[in-house]
Amino acid sequence: MSPLEKFIQEIKYLTKDEGFLHFMETIEGVVSKVLSLAMVGVILYSVIDLNFFLFQQLLSSKNPVGKDNLFEIFGLFLNVLIALEILENISAYLKKHVIQVELVIVTSLIAVARKIIILDLEKKDWTDLMGLACAILALSISYWLVHQAQKKQTDK
């Protein structure tokens, strides 16, 4: 069989549903792996940035962990934690080829918690707090519902 005939057979296979879906799964796998590697880079950068900031504060300040920069330190720590959760989401997708809603909700809760921790109350008004409170309430209810549904499935 000539290379041209092989190519034509491959094109015919890809035009059928089974071939096309297999091709799409391959693309999804490659994209997920590239995202995983990119997220590892983001995590490493975040950890280096956090350590650089901590050492800079320890060396340059009489009060290295004062009120002014304590929230920034917490924010940097939570950035690393959020990046780790996103990497866990991508890894779970690679393992099971299913987006795990519970992990996505937990990651969102951590992101909202980060926002609350670093929130400067002197510059924000009550509407910002209400928005964050609504987000936490909605995410918490969503997490509970998903958790209950998964619990029912495992009990069966």
C-alpha positions as CSV (number, residue, x, y, z in Angstrom):
1,M,0.0,0.0,0.0
2,S,1.4,3.4,-1.0
3,P,1.7,6.3,1.4
4,L,-1.0,8.1,-0.5
5,E,-3.4,5.2,-0.1
6,K,-2.6,5.1,3.7
7,F,-3.3,8.8,3.9
8,I,-6.6,8.4,2.1
9,Q,-7.6,5.6,4.5
10,E,-6.7,7.7,7.5
11,I,-8.8,10.6,6.2
12,K,-11.7,8.2,5.7
13,Y,-11.3,6.9,9.2
14,L,-11.3,10.4,10.6
15,T,-14.5,11.4,8.8
16,K,-16.4,8.6,10.6
17,D,-17.8,9.3,14.0
18,E,-15.5,6.7,15.8
19,G,-12.4,8.0,14.1
20,F,-13.2,11.6,14.7
21,L,-14.0,11.0,18.4
22,H,-10.8,9.2,18.9
23,F,-8.9,12.1,17.2
24,M,-10.7,14.6,19.6
25,E,-9.8,12.5,22.6
26,T,-6.2,12.5,21.5
27,I,-6.3,16.3,21.2
28,E,-7.9,16.7,24.6
29,G,-5.2,14.5,26.1
30,V,-2.4,16.5,24.5
31,V,-4.0,19.8,25.6
32,S,-4.4,18.5,29.2
33,K,-0.8,17.5,29.3
34,V,0.4,20.9,28.0
35,L,-1.8,22.6,30.6
36,S,-0.4,20.4,33.3
37,L,3.2,21.3,32.4
38,A,2.3,25.0,32.2
39,M,0.6,24.8,35.6
40,V,3.7,23.2,37.1
41,G,5.7,26.2,35.7
42,V,3.2,28.6,37.3
43,I,3.4,26.8,40.6
44,L,7.2,26.9,40.6
45,Y,7.2,30.6,39.7
46,S,4.7,31.3,42.5
47,V,6.8,29.4,45.1
48,I,9.9,31.3,44.0
49,D,8.0,34.6,44.1
50,L,6.7,33.8,47.6
51,N,10.1,32.9,48.9
52,F,11.7,35.9,47.3
53,F,9.0,38.1,48.9
54,L,9.5,36.5,52.3
55,F,13.3,36.8,52.2
56,Q,13.0,40.4,51.0
57,Q,10.7,41.3,53.9
58,L,12.9,39.5,56.4
59,L,16.0,41.3,55.3
60,S,14.7,44.8,54.6
61,S,12.2,45.5,57.3
62,K,12.3,45.9,61.0
63,N,8.9,44.4,61.3
64,P,9.0,41.7,58.6
65,V,5.5,40.3,59.2
66,G,3.6,43.5,59.9
67,K,-0.1,44.2,59.2
68,D,0.7,45.9,55.9
69,N,2.4,42.9,54.3
70,L,0.8,40.0,56.2
71,F,-2.2,40.0,53.9
72,E,0.1,40.0,50.9
73,I,1.9,37.0,52.3
74,F,-1.4,35.2,52.9
75,G,-2.4,36.0,49.3
76,L,0.8,34.6,47.9
77,F,0.4,31.4,49.9
78,L,-3.2,31.0,48.7
79,N,-2.1,31.7,45.1
80,V,0.2,28.6,45.4
81,L,-2.7,26.6,46.9
82,I,-5.1,27.6,44.2
83,A,-2.5,26.7,41.5
84,L,-2.1,23.3,43.2
85,E,-5.8,22.8,43.2
86,I,-6.0,23.6,39.5
87,L,-3.2,21.2,38.8
88,E,-5.2,18.6,40.7
89,N,-8.2,19.3,38.5
90,I,-6.2,18.8,35.4
91,S,-4.6,15.6,36.7
92,A,-8.0,14.2,37.7
93,Y,-9.2,15.0,34.2
94,L,-6.2,13.1,32.7
95,K,-6.9,10.1,34.9
96,K,-10.7,9.8,34.5
97,H,-11.5,12.0,31.5
98,V,-14.2,13.6,33.5
99,I,-14.3,17.1,35.1
100,Q,-14.8,16.6,38.8
101,V,-17.3,19.2,39.8
102,E,-16.4,18.8,43.5
103,L,-12.8,19.8,42.9
104,V,-13.8,22.8,40.8
105,I,-16.1,24.0,43.6
106,V,-13.4,23.6,46.2
107,T,-10.9,25.5,44.1
108,S,-13.5,28.3,43.7
109,L,-14.1,28.4,47.5
110,I,-10.4,28.7,48.0
111,A,-10.2,31.6,45.5
112,V,-13.1,33.4,47.2
113,A,-11.5,32.8,50.6
114,R,-8.2,34.3,49.2
115,K,-10.2,37.3,48.1
116,I,-11.7,37.8,51.5
117,I,-8.4,37.4,53.3
118,I,-6.6,40.0,51.2
119,L,-9.7,42.3,51.0
120,D,-8.9,45.9,52.2
121,L,-12.0,46.8,54.1
122,E,-11.1,50.5,54.1
123,K,-11.3,50.6,50.3
124,K,-14.3,48.4,49.8
125,D,-18.0,49.0,50.7
126,W,-20.7,46.7,51.9
127,T,-21.7,45.6,48.4
128,D,-18.4,44.0,47.8
129,L,-18.8,42.0,51.1
130,M,-22.3,41.0,50.2
131,G,-21.2,39.8,46.8
132,L,-18.5,37.7,48.3
133,A,-20.9,36.4,50.9
134,C,-23.4,35.4,48.2
135,A,-20.5,33.6,46.3
136,I,-19.5,31.7,49.4
137,L,-23.1,30.7,50.1
138,A,-23.8,29.6,46.5
139,L,-20.5,27.6,46.4
140,S,-21.1,26.0,49.8
141,I,-24.6,24.9,48.8
142,S,-23.3,23.6,45.5
143,Y,-20.5,21.7,47.3
144,W,-23.0,20.2,49.7
145,L,-25.4,19.1,46.9
146,V,-22.6,17.5,44.9
147,H,-21.2,15.8,47.9
148,Q,-24.6,14.5,48.9
149,A,-25.2,13.2,45.4
150,Q,-21.9,11.4,45.3
151,K,-22.6,9.9,48.7
152,K,-25.9,8.5,47.5
153,Q,-24.1,7.0,44.5
154,T,-21.5,5.3,46.6
155,D,-24.1,4.0,49.1
156,K,-26.0,2.1,46.3
